[in-house]
């Protein structure tokens, strides 16, 4: 993180500045700009140092954090296996989950903490001959991970990308499925009522072809948001897609797009019912990928100016909110050599700015998710890095803000 160079006489006015910050309610933003910084924390990898990635992260407390993803195991007939890692306050340790029955590849893309003994992870698996993907849900009961049966819509491909919930009997998972009648991909929303998962019908965007849901945030039993993107009828341009659950049904809520090229939303978080953030990227007329951030104020969604690390490729994938003046978004940007580097941005209540973030290697470094640590100003982000430019191995990456 860039630090200001303080003049010698700053100690004279420091007490005044601190008092003003406290009076204006900007203490969270001040904490985010203090001596705290993002630092890499070592994390383990699967049995083969081949391809490892972490896609989701969620925290119970400073000593209880979970990250999920996948790794490739070339020693078995199953190439890709689900990966879950646990932070106990001092180190990350792998807790190997079981594969789905009669499956080949297994991958986890999202995780949600309800309590220390009630955690959900979602993703997808392929059938034994790798011709069809199906939904995958796993549950941690405090002792072990178990595969919980989850439905699929239609007979085509089904994938879950994210999960969120407010209680043991109110959990939502979102993703996409292949509609064999229309030949398009459509939104998939599933609900856990404490006993079983069921598919809940969700709409497609008007005048669209393919529709994808990337992330979900449950605020209350009658207030859930899901974000993603859809494609125009001719399948040439993607547009932002936002859907809302009001306790009775899912509806598409109008959301803006930047320019006339591709726009996609990949992450969502909430401070409150009237303070919600969604992040992703847009493509400008020059072909550059720019960060995209949108905000819900209780009435409508609007684009909020966001920062970029360079003029070529910048993409935000995950977002988490600690308060109205302390929000983090993560993803990646490209170097001049088209190598991915970590990208972290911060909202201080007034503007978004790029914050310094470390990279584990000179190869690709990508952040896929971020989460707050409840009751603190700490946060975790996860993803992967490669051993060198355009070459493996691909290894897990975890970073902590503290």
C-alpha positions as CSV (number, residue, x, y, z in Angstrom):
1,X,0.0,0.0,0.0
2,X,1.3,3.5,-0.8
3,X,2.1,5.4,2.4
4,X,2.1,9.2,2.8
5,X,5.4,10.9,3.8
6,X,4.4,12.8,7.0
7,X,6.1,16.2,7.6
8,X,8.0,16.7,10.9
9,X,5.3,19.0,12.4
10,X,2.5,16.5,11.8
11,X,2.5,15.5,15.4
12,X,1.2,18.9,16.2
13,X,-2.0,18.5,14.2
14,X,-2.3,14.6,14.5
15,X,-4.7,14.8,17.6
16,X,-6.9,17.2,15.6
17,X,-7.0,14.9,12.6
18,X,-7.8,11.9,14.7
19,X,-10.6,13.7,16.5
20,X,-12.1,14.7,13.1
21,X,-11.9,11.2,11.8
22,X,-13.7,9.9,14.9
23,X,-16.4,12.6,14.6
24,X,-17.0,12.0,11.0
25,X,-17.2,8.2,11.4
26,X,-14.2,7.4,9.2
27,X,-12.3,5.3,11.6
28,X,-12.7,2.2,9.4
29,X,-11.3,4.0,6.4
30,X,-8.5,5.3,8.6
31,X,-7.7,1.7,9.7
32,X,-7.5,0.6,6.0
33,X,-4.9,3.4,5.3
34,X,-2.7,2.9,8.4
35,X,0.3,0.6,8.8
36,X,-1.8,-2.4,8.0
37,X,-1.0,-4.1,4.7
38,X,-1.7,-7.1,2.6
39,X,0.8,-9.9,3.1
40,X,1.3,-13.4,1.6
41,X,0.7,-16.3,4.0
42,X,2.0,-19.7,3.0
43,X,-0.6,-22.2,2.0
44,X,-0.4,-25.9,1.1
45,X,-1.2,-27.6,-2.2
46,X,-2.7,-30.9,-3.3
47,X,-0.7,-34.2,-3.5
48,X,0.8,-33.2,-6.9
49,X,2.4,-29.8,-7.4
50,X,0.7,-29.5,-10.7
51,X,-2.4,-27.3,-10.9
52,X,-3.9,-25.9,-7.7
53,X,-6.3,-23.0,-7.2
54,X,-8.4,-21.5,-4.5
55,X,-11.7,-20.0,-5.6
56,X,-13.6,-19.1,-2.4
57,X,-12.9,-18.0,1.1
58,X,-15.1,-17.4,4.2
59,X,-14.2,-16.7,7.9
60,X,-15.8,-17.5,11.2
61,X,-13.1,-15.7,13.2
62,X,-9.4,-14.8,13.2
63,X,-8.7,-18.5,14.1
64,X,-11.3,-20.1,11.9
65,X,-11.1,-19.5,8.1
66,X,-11.9,-21.8,5.2
67,X,-10.8,-21.6,1.6
68,X,-12.0,-23.9,-1.2
69,X,-10.9,-24.7,-4.8
70,X,-9.4,-27.7,-6.6
71,X,-6.2,-29.5,-7.6
72,X,-5.1,-32.0,-10.2
73,X,-3.9,-35.4,-9.1
74,X,-2.2,-37.2,-11.9
75,X,-1.7,-40.4,-9.8
76,X,-5.3,-41.4,-9.9
77,X,-8.0,-41.9,-12.6
78,X,-9.6,-38.7,-11.2
79,X,-7.7,-35.8,-12.5
80,X,-9.3,-32.9,-10.7
81,X,-10.3,-33.1,-7.0
82,X,-12.0,-30.7,-4.6
83,X,-9.7,-28.8,-2.3
84,X,-10.6,-27.3,1.1
85,X,-8.1,-25.6,3.4
86,X,-8.5,-24.4,7.0
87,X,-6.7,-21.6,8.9
88,X,-6.5,-22.3,12.6
89,X,-4.9,-19.0,13.6
90,X,-1.3,-20.1,12.9
91,X,-1.3,-22.1,9.6
92,X,-3.3,-23.3,6.7
93,X,-3.9,-27.1,6.6
94,X,-5.6,-29.2,3.9
95,X,-8.8,-31.0,5.0
96,X,-9.4,-33.4,2.0
97,X,-13.2,-33.7,1.2
98,X,-14.7,-36.7,-0.5
99,X,-15.5,-36.8,-4.2
100,X,-19.0,-36.9,-5.4
101,X,-20.3,-40.5,-6.0
102,X,-19.6,-42.0,-9.4
103,X,-17.8,-38.8,-10.5
104,X,-14.6,-37.8,-12.2
105,X,-13.5,-34.2,-11.8
106,X,-14.6,-32.3,-8.7
107,X,-14.2,-28.5,-8.2
108,X,-15.4,-26.1,-5.5
109,X,-16.0,-22.5,-6.4
110,X,-17.7,-20.9,-3.4
111,X,-18.0,-21.3,0.4
112,X,-20.2,-19.8,3.1
113,X,-19.9,-19.9,6.9
114,X,-23.1,-20.1,8.9
115,X,-21.3,-21.1,12.1
116,X,-18.1,-22.9,13.0
117,X,-19.9,-26.3,12.6
118,X,-22.2,-25.3,9.7
119,X,-20.3,-24.4,6.5
120,X,-21.4,-24.9,2.9
121,X,-19.2,-25.3,-0.2
122,X,-20.5,-25.5,-3.8
123,X,-19.2,-26.2,-7.2
124,X,-19.6,-29.0,-9.8
125,X,-18.4,-32.4,-10.8
126,X,-18.2,-34.4,-14.0
127,X,-19.8,-37.8,-14.5
128,X,-17.5,-40.8,-14.8
129,X,-17.0,-40.4,-18.5
130,X,-16.6,-36.6,-18.3
131,X,-19.4,-35.8,-20.7
132,X,-21.7,-34.0,-18.2
133,X,-21.2,-31.5,-15.3
134,X,-23.5,-31.7,-12.3
135,X,-24.1,-29.6,-9.2
136,X,-21.9,-30.3,-6.2
137,X,-22.7,-29.2,-2.6
138,X,-20.6,-30.1,0.5
139,X,-21.2,-29.5,4.2
140,X,-18.8,-29.2,7.1
141,X,-20.4,-30.3,10.4
142,X,-17.4,-29.4,12.6
143,X,-15.8,-32.8,12.1
144,X,-15.8,-33.7,8.4
145,X,-17.0,-32.7,4.9
146,X,-19.8,-34.7,3.3
147,X,-21.3,-34.5,-0.1
148,X,-25.0,-33.5,0.2
149,X,-27.3,-34.4,-2.7
150,X,-28.3,-31.4,-4.8
151,X,-30.7,-31.3,-7.8
152,X,-29.9,-30.5,-11.4
153,X,-32.2,-28.7,-13.8
154,X,-32.7,-30.3,-17.2
155,X,-30.5,-33.1,-18.5
156,X,-27.7,-30.9,-19.7
157,X,-24.7,-29.3,-17.8
158,X,-25.3,-27.8,-14.4
159,X,-22.8,-25.8,-12.3
160,X,-23.0,-23.9,-9.0
161,X,-20.6,-20.9,-8.7
162,X,-21.4,-19.3,-5.3
163,X,-23.3,-19.8,-2.0
164,X,-24.7,-17.5,0.7
165,X,-27.1,-17.8,3.6
166,X,-28.5,-16.3,6.7
167,X,-29.2,-19.3,8.9
168,X,-29.0,-23.1,9.1
169,X,-32.3,-23.4,7.2
170,X,-31.9,-20.6,4.7
171,X,-29.0,-21.0,2.3
172,X,-28.8,-20.1,-1.4
173,X,-26.6,-21.4,-4.2
174,X,-26.4,-19.9,-7.7
175,X,-24.9,-20.9,-11.1
176,X,-26.1,-21.9,-14.5
177,X,-27.6,-24.8,-16.4
178,X,-27.9,-25.8,-20.0
179,X,-31.4,-25.7,-21.3
180,X,-31.7,-28.4,-23.9
181,X,-34.9,-27.0,-25.4
182,X,-33.6,-23.6,-26.1
183,X,-29.9,-24.5,-26.5
184,X,-28.9,-21.7,-24.2
185,X,-27.4,-21.4,-20.7
186,X,-29.8,-20.1,-18.1
187,X,-29.7,-19.0,-14.4
188,X,-29.7,-21.7,-11.8
189,X,-30.8,-20.9,-8.2
190,X,-31.1,-23.5,-5.5
191,X,-32.3,-23.2,-1.8
192,X,-31.5,-25.2,1.3
193,X,-34.3,-25.3,3.8
194,X,-32.5,-27.2,6.5
195,X,-33.5,-30.5,5.1
196,X,-32.9,-30.6,1.4
197,X,-31.8,-28.6,-1.7
198,X,-34.4,-27.6,-4.2
199,X,-34.3,-25.7,-7.5
200,X,-36.1,-22.4,-7.4
201,X,-37.1,-20.9,-10.7
202,X,-35.2,-17.8,-11.8
203,X,-35.8,-15.6,-14.9
204,X,-33.6,-14.9,-17.8
205,X,-32.8,-11.3,-18.8
206,X,-35.1,-9.7,-21.5
207,X,-34.0,-10.2,-25.1
208,X,-31.1,-12.4,-24.1
209,X,-29.5,-15.7,-25.1
210,X,-27.2,-17.2,-22.5
211,X,-27.5,-16.1,-18.8
212,X,-24.9,-16.8,-16.0
213,X,-25.0,-16.1,-12.3
214,X,-21.6,-15.6,-10.8
215,X,-22.2,-14.6,-7.1
216,X,-24.9,-14.3,-4.5
217,X,-25.4,-12.4,-1.2
218,X,-28.2,-13.2,1.2
219,X,-29.1,-10.3,3.5
220,X,-32.3,-11.7,4.9
221,X,-34.9,-14.3,4.3
222,X,-36.7,-12.0,1.9
223,X,-33.7,-10.2,0.5
224,X,-31.2,-12.0,-1.6
225,X,-29.1,-10.6,-4.5
226,X,-27.5,-12.5,-7.3
227,X,-25.2,-11.0,-10.0
228,X,-23.7,-12.2,-13.3
229,X,-24.2,-11.5,-17.0
230,X,-26.2,-12.3,-20.0
231,X,-25.6,-12.2,-23.7
232,X,-27.5,-10.5,-26.4
233,X,-29.7,-12.5,-28.8
234,X,-26.9,-12.7,-31.4
235,X,-24.5,-13.8,-28.6
236,X,-21.9,-11.1,-29.5
237,X,-22.1,-8.9,-26.4
238,X,-22.3,-9.6,-22.6
239,X,-24.3,-7.4,-20.3
240,X,-24.6,-7.0,-16.6
241,X,-27.3,-9.2,-15.0
242,X,-28.7,-8.7,-11.5
243,X,-31.6,-10.7,-9.9
244,X,-33.4,-10.2,-6.6
245,X,-35.3,-12.6,-4.3
246,X,-38.1,-10.9,-2.3
247,X,-39.2,-14.0,-0.4
248,X,-41.6,-15.1,-3.1
249,X,-39.8,-14.9,-6.4
250,X,-36.7,-14.0,-8.3
251,X,-36.9,-11.0,-10.6
252,X,-34.4,-9.3,-12.9
253,X,-33.5,-5.8,-11.6
254,X,-32.3,-3.2,-14.2
255,X,-28.5,-2.7,-14.0
256,X,-26.3,-0.3,-16.0
257,X,-23.6,-1.1,-18.5
258,X,-20.5,0.9,-19.3
259,X,-20.2,1.6,-23.0
260,X,-21.5,-0.7,-25.7
261,X,-19.0,-3.6,-25.4
262,X,-18.9,-6.5,-22.9
263,X,-19.9,-6.0,-19.3
264,X,-19.9,-8.7,-16.6
265,X,-20.5,-8.8,-12.9
266,X,-18.6,-11.5,-10.9
267,X,-18.9,-10.6,-7.2
268,X,-21.4,-9.1,-4.8
269,X,-21.4,-8.0,-1.1
270,X,-23.6,-5.9,1.2
271,X,-23.2,-3.5,4.0
272,X,-27.0,-3.3,4.5
273,X,-30.2,-3.6,2.5
274,X,-29.6,-0.2,1.0
275,X,-25.8,-0.4,0.6
276,X,-24.8,-3.2,-1.8
277,X,-21.7,-3.5,-4.1
278,X,-21.2,-5.5,-7.3
279,X,-17.9,-5.8,-9.1
280,X,-16.6,-7.1,-12.4
281,X,-15.3,-5.7,-15.6
282,X,-16.2,-3.9,-18.9
283,X,-14.6,-3.7,-22.3
284,X,-14.0,-0.2,-23.7
285,X,-14.0,0.8,-27.4
286,X,-10.2,0.4,-27.6
287,X,-10.4,-3.3,-26.5
288,X,-9.1,-2.6,-23.0
289,X,-10.5,-4.4,-20.0
290,X,-11.5,-2.0,-17.2
291,X,-12.8,-2.6,-13.7
292,X,-16.5,-2.2,-13.2
293,X,-18.1,-1.4,-9.9
294,X,-21.8,-0.8,-9.3
295,X,-23.7,0.2,-6.2
296,X,-27.3,-0.2,-4.9
297,X,-28.6,2.6,-2.8
298,X,-32.0,1.1,-2.0
299,X,-33.6,2.4,-5.2
300,X,-31.4,1.7,-8.2
301,X,-28.1,0.4,-9.3
302,X,-25.5,2.9,-10.6
303,X,-21.9,2.7,-11.8
304,X,-19.3,4.1,-9.4
305,X,-16.0,5.3,-10.8
306,X,-13.3,2.7,-10.1
307,X,-9.5,2.5,-10.4
308,X,-7.3,0.6,-12.8
309,X,-3.7,-0.6,-12.4
310,X,-2.9,-0.2,-16.1
311,X,-4.4,0.6,-19.5
312,X,-4.7,-2.9,-20.8
313,X,-6.4,-5.5,-18.6
314,X,-8.0,-5.0,-15.2
315,X,-10.7,-7.3,-13.7
316,X,-12.4,-7.6,-10.4
317,X,-13.8,-10.9,-9.3
318,X,-14.5,-10.8,-5.5
319,X,-15.7,-8.1,-3.0
320,X,-16.4,-7.9,0.7
321,X,-17.7,-5.1,2.9
322,X,-16.5,-4.4,6.5
323,X,-18.5,-1.2,6.7
324,X,-19.9,1.6,4.6
325,X,-16.4,3.2,4.5
326,X,-14.3,0.0,4.3
327,X,-14.9,-2.3,1.3
328,X,-12.4,-4.5,-0.5
329,X,-12.4,-5.8,-4.1
330,X,-9.9,-8.2,-5.6
331,X,-8.9,-9.6,-9.0
332,X,-6.0,-9.2,-11.3
333,X,-4.4,-6.9,-13.9
334,X,-1.9,-7.5,-16.7
335,X,1.7,-6.4,-16.9
336,X,3.2,-5.1,-20.1
337,X,4.2,-8.7,-20.8
338,X,0.6,-9.9,-20.4
339,X,1.3,-11.6,-17.1
340,X,-1.4,-11.6,-14.4
341,X,-0.7,-9.7,-11.2
342,X,-2.8,-9.3,-8.1
343,X,-5.2,-6.4,-8.1
344,X,-6.7,-5.1,-4.8
345,X,-8.9,-2.0,-4.6
346,X,-10.4,-0.2,-1.5
347,X,-13.4,1.9,-1.0
348,X,-12.9,4.5,1.8
349,X,-16.4,6.0,1.7
350,X,-15.5,8.5,-1.0
351,X,-13.6,6.7,-3.8
352,X,-12.1,3.5,-5.0
353,X,-8.3,3.3,-5.2
354,X,-5.7,0.6,-6.1
355,X,-3.9,-0.7,-3.0
356,X,-0.5,-2.3,-3.0
357,X,-0.7,-6.1,-3.0
358,X,2.1,-8.7,-3.2
359,X,2.7,-11.3,-5.8
360,X,4.2,-14.7,-5.0
361,X,6.2,-15.1,-8.2
362,X,7.2,-13.5,-11.5
363,X,4.5,-15.6,-13.2
364,X,0.7,-15.3,-13.1
365,X,-0.8,-14.2,-9.8
366,X,-4.6,-14.0,-9.6
367,X,-7.0,-13.4,-6.7
368,X,-10.4,-15.0,-7.0
369,X,-12.2,-14.2,-3.7
370,X,-12.0,-12.0,-0.6
371,X,-13.7,-12.1,2.8
372,X,-13.8,-10.1,6.0
373,X,-13.0,-11.5,9.4
374,X,-16.1,-10.7,11.5
375,X,-15.6,-8.3,14.3
376,X,-12.2,-7.1,13.1
377,X,-10.6,-4.9,10.3
378,X,-8.8,-8.0,9.0
379,X,-9.5,-9.7,5.7
380,X,-8.4,-12.7,3.6
381,X,-8.1,-13.1,-0.2
382,X,-7.3,-16.3,-2.1
383,X,-6.3,-17.4,-5.6
384,X,-3.3,-18.9,-7.3
385,X,0.1,-18.2,-8.7
386,X,2.4,-19.9,-11.2
387,X,6.1,-20.7,-10.8
388,X,7.3,-18.4,-13.6
389,X,6.2,-16.6,-16.8
390,X,3.8,-18.8,-18.7
391,X,4.8,-22.0,-16.9
392,X,3.8,-24.1,-13.9
393,X,3.4,-25.3,-11.4
394,X,0.2,-23.5,-10.4
395,X,0.0,-23.1,-6.6
396,X,-2.4,-21.8,-4.0
397,X,-2.1,-18.2,-3.0
398,X,-3.5,-16.7,0.2
399,X,-3.0,-13.2,1.5
400,X,-4.1,-11.5,4.7
401,X,-4.8,-7.9,5.5
402,X,-3.8,-7.0,9.1
